[in-house]
Amino acid sequence: MYILTISRTLGSHGDEIAKKLSQLLSIPIIDKETTYAEWLPEIADEHGVHMLRSSYAFYHHTYDRDRTYKDYVAEKLKGTLTSGPKIFLGMGSQVIFREYPSTVHIRINAPFSVRLERLQQEWHLGTAQAMLNLEESDTRRKKFIRKVHGQDWEDEFLYDLKINTAQIDVDEACDMICTLVTKRDRLCPYNANQISLFQSEPSRYEFRHEVEREFATILDSYGMDWAYEPTTFPLAFDEEGNISQAISPDFYLKREDTYIELTVMNPKYMAEKRRKIEKLRELYPEIRVILMDKKGLQAFIERHKLKTHTEEIQ
Amino acid sequence: MNEPKDILLEKQVIEERIDALARQIDQDYKDKNPVLLTLLKGSFYFAADLSKQMQATHSIDFLTVAHDSTGMLKVRYPPTSNLKGRHVLLIEDIVDSGLTLHYIVDYVKKQGAKSVTVCTLLDNPVRRLVNLPISYIGFTIPDVYVVGYGLDVNEYYRNLSDIHIYEP
């Protein structure tokens, strides 16, 4: 059994690398959302969880005699290993599992300027907002390790492998990590062919709903140049500058520079979706986005069928 | 097949609007000798009436598009006149998603037209996916299926003088 801990900076592609490693090695990721959404509510009320999110000193408070929240999280993290290896993303896991055998500690980083550019391009943020997100995120992550675990986040000896992703892409980073893991632990099922297999999967054509496939077929029939979920727009950020709410419109018409979000939800469940679209329009006024509701989508498909039927019988 | 429902636009209202459109086009196309490129079959009544009301010298041509056996939209019957260097006024019966119009505008541009402008009798902007500029709009209508005055369902009801709502 082996364990991977991944410490990363915002905009370093650390999340993407963790996600891909998880797919390549078939190991689940455990991140802070598991802690806040599942574990801490078992021992803390809503206010307590809020305090833990906002004030890291609170981790040293006791919740049951002499047991602290920090102890509880560490126990929970270790407990996940009973069901097999895990990839731990952040949470001070490089410190918690420091002495554990068969553990590889990874650090993913990139120069500030590179991360800034990525946030601007990939999240469509202005320079000031991107800079703010990066600074806040770096500060909070550093503070978390110092306040909760008494360590320096940037201490190079906490990590076995440090990767600067300025010139190394996600695939190359995964390749390096998998090579190290394979050598470190022969139990690792890593196969070099897996990366190329993964890369060749046309994931963008793996539609979530049949109606999306139908819609794509209609777009094709008109010779439209489209892409499926090519862009994710962040809508809100958490206190560490990570994305806490986002939307990836289903289709993008390239030449028309138009995003289309389809929905098959019944009208009574549409409120949340509409709110997200409104927020998207508010935050990104330069983009054109169309929300096609269930009724409109059905009408669109029906009319297309009527048209093509008429043409066939001519 | 269902019967057409209520009248959305009466014959007289349509005639009056076409007359106004013709006046506007006359002004814009004076001395330009445009070709009224009519998309068959839905637009043929509209194109005929518009052409009769226009004073500006113009020619008329036709175009048919259809989805082939693979499902792709293709030009089935191209116009007979050479569009190169011509001012083309595309005559449409209705624009909704804009996908067909997008395809045709592309086609006309590739033929070397000097300009391409769109004139549609009906505009249903609610379901618009492709935002193409439409210079002349007869009526903006709500999101309903319509028949009559050239518009059909399975080739029927084109001959109705008024435009009716139809529920498939």
Interface residues (C-beta under 8 A of the other chain):
Chain A: T217 I218 L219 D220 S221 Y222 G223 M224 L253 E256 T258 I260 R288 I290 M292 G296 A299 F300 E302 R303 L306 K307 T308 H309 T310 E311 E312 I313 Q314
Chain B: A66 H67 G71 M72 L73 D96 S97 L99 T100 H102 Y103 D106 V126 R127 R128 L129 V130 N131 D143 Y145 D152 V153 N154 E155 P168
